[in-house]
Amino acid sequence: MNYMVKTTFLFLLFLIVGTAVNAQNDKKCPMHKHTWPMGDSASMKEFSENMEHFDADVFPLPKNKKKFNGHWAGIDLGISGYVTPGFDMAFTSYPYMNMNTARSLTVNLNPFELNVNLYKNHIGFTTGLGFQISNYYFNDNYVMLQDSSVLVAYKVQDAQGNPVSLKVNKMVVSYLNLPLFFEYQTNPYRRLSSFHITLGAIAGIRIGSYTKQLYNDKGGDYFLVDNNGNKVASYNVERYCVRDRGSYHLSPFKVDASARIGWSHINLFATYSITQLFQKNQGPELYPFTVGLTLLGW
């Protein structure tokens, strides 16, 4: 108790002494109460001139507004899928491609952009570099095999012959993309009040692909079964998650027709591949598409 009393007393003593010292300093050097002639200040004049040209739509990343600026660089998020040549999504001949479109997402990271003005900054050409990651989620419990001459897939059963439910069953494909766009802008000097429309193509090279299955149980024996119920192979799962990298007979190159449209910073995009997802005669004839929006553009 005596210790607390002494500590409190010393604290109050220092507080009183400090207040007194500050009061003496205030008397010796009082705060200036007169306003400075800010209008005559050279620094304030320069600041005012700069603020006249301030534009919120380019802050904090100012750009040269005299140059054409396209709508490629940024981060995109879209929903992906694929269709048959007849624009059908019912894959009766290859049920292993039935997909959950709502979960099949594509993420585009487009870090680099190069623009060329063609006509008064209203029409321009845009190219650059981007990375694409497309996730295709499957509805059924088929597992694809990559070590065959053509793409094949089999259903998964347990040792008792029961279908195995997969929590996740998807294929992930990534590309390095090169856009070739022509764009029209109504107001190239003020992005916040400008409408734009972009048409062109995206050339891509596949840089990676894999399949992923997430099992409910591990350590059990599983069997691959064909459509007639015949067991063609068996395997053991040591982990809940199985990821298998491979080409899966996917096409090494792609060309997408692409369109972008928007107002201000809002940008919607759509792509439709004019090349097949899989190599010819090595997999089903499917053409991927993506519809989405730009989350962040620069």
Secondary structure in CASP SS format (residue, H / E / C, confidence):
PFRMAT SS
TARGET T0000
AUTHOR 0000-0000-0000
METHOD secondary structure of the structure
MODEL  1
M C 1.00
N H 1.00
Y H 1.00
M H 1.00
V H 1.00
K H 1.00
T H 1.00
T H 1.00
F H 1.00
L H 1.00
F H 1.00
L H 1.00
L H 1.00
F H 1.00
L H 1.00
I H 1.00
V H 1.00
G H 1.00
T H 1.00
A H 1.00
V H 1.00
N H 1.00
A H 1.00
Q H 1.00
N H 1.00
D H 1.00
K H 1.00
K H 1.00
C C 1.00
P C 1.00
M C 1.00
H C 1.00
K C 1.00
H C 1.00
T C 1.00
W C 1.00
P C 1.00
M H 1.00
G H 1.00
D H 1.00
S C 1.00
A H 1.00
S H 1.00
M H 1.00
K H 1.00
E H 1.00
F H 1.00
S H 1.00
E H 1.00
N H 1.00
M H 1.00
E C 1.00
H C 1.00
F C 1.00
D C 1.00
A C 1.00
D C 1.00
V C 1.00
F C 1.00
P C 1.00
L C 1.00
P C 1.00
K C 1.00
N C 1.00
K C 1.00
K C 1.00
K C 1.00
F C 1.00
N C 1.00
G C 1.00
H C 1.00
W C 1.00
A C 1.00
G E 1.00
I E 1.00
D E 1.00
L E 1.00
G E 1.00
I E 1.00
S E 1.00
G E 1.00
Y E 1.00
V E 1.00
T C 1.00
P C 1.00
G C 1.00
F C 1.00
D C 1.00
M C 1.00
A C 1.00
F C 1.00
T C 1.00
S C 1.00
Y C 1.00
P H 1.00
Y H 1.00
M H 1.00
N C 1.00
M E 1.00
N C 1.00
T H 1.00
A H 1.00
R H 1.00
S C 1.00
L E 1.00
T E 1.00
V E 1.00
N E 1.00
L E 1.00
N E 1.00
P E 1.00
F E 1.00
E E 1.00
L E 1.00
N E 1.00
V E 1.00
N E 1.00
L E 1.00
Y E 1.00
K C 1.00
N C 1.00
H C 1.00
I E 1.00
G E 1.00
F E 1.00
T E 1.00
T E 1.00
G E 1.00
L E 1.00
G E 1.00
F E 1.00
Q E 1.00
I E 1.00
S E 1.00
N E 1.00
Y E 1.00
Y E 1.00
F E 1.00
N C 1.00
D C 1.00
N C 1.00
Y E 1.00
V E 1.00
M E 1.00
L E 1.00
Q C 1.00
D C 1.00
S C 1.00
S C 1.00
V C 1.00
L C 1.00
V E 1.00
A E 1.00
Y E 1.00
K E 1.00
V E 1.00
Q E 1.00
D E 1.00
A C 1.00
Q C 1.00
G C 1.00
N C 1.00
P E 1.00
V C 1.00
S C 1.00
L E 1.00
K E 1.00
V E 1.00
N E 1.00
K E 1.00
M E 1.00
V E 1.00
V E 1.00
S E 1.00
Y E 1.00
L E 1.00
N E 1.00
L E 1.00
P E 1.00
L E 1.00
F E 1.00
F E 1.00
E E 1.00
Y E 1.00
Q E 1.00
T C 1.00
N C 1.00
P C 1.00
Y C 1.00
R C 1.00
R H 1.00
L H 1.00
S H 1.00
S C 1.00
F E 1.00
H E 1.00
I E 1.00
T E 1.00
L E 1.00
G E 1.00
A E 1.00
I E 1.00
A E 1.00
G E 1.00
I E 1.00
R E 1.00
I E 1.00
G E 1.00
S E 1.00
Y E 1.00
T E 1.00
K E 1.00
Q E 1.00
L E 1.00
Y E 1.00
N C 1.00
D C 1.00
K C 1.00
G C 1.00
G C 1.00
D E 1.00
Y E 1.00
F E 1.00
L E 1.00
V E 1.00
D C 1.00
N C 1.00
N C 1.00
G C 1.00
N C 1.00
K E 1.00
V E 1.00
A E 1.00
S E 1.00
Y E 1.00
N E 1.00
V C 1.00
E C 1.00
R C 1.00
Y C 1.00
C E 1.00
V E 1.00
R E 1.00
D E 1.00
R E 1.00
G C 1.00
S C 1.00
Y C 1.00
H C 1.00
L E 1.00
S C 1.00
P C 1.00
F E 1.00
K E 1.00
V E 1.00
D E 1.00
A E 1.00
S E 1.00
A E 1.00
R E 1.00
I E 1.00
G E 1.00
W E 1.00
S C 1.00
H C 1.00
I E 1.00
N E 1.00
L E 1.00
F E 1.00
A E 1.00
T E 1.00
Y E 1.00
S E 1.00
I C 1.00
T C 1.00
Q C 1.00
L C 1.00
F E 1.00
Q C 1.00
K C 1.00
N C 1.00
Q C 1.00
G C 1.00
P C 1.00
E C 1.00
L C 1.00
Y E 1.00
P E 1.00
F E 1.00
T E 1.00
V E 1.00
G E 1.00
L E 1.00
T E 1.00
L E 1.00
L E 1.00
G E 1.00
W C 1.00
END
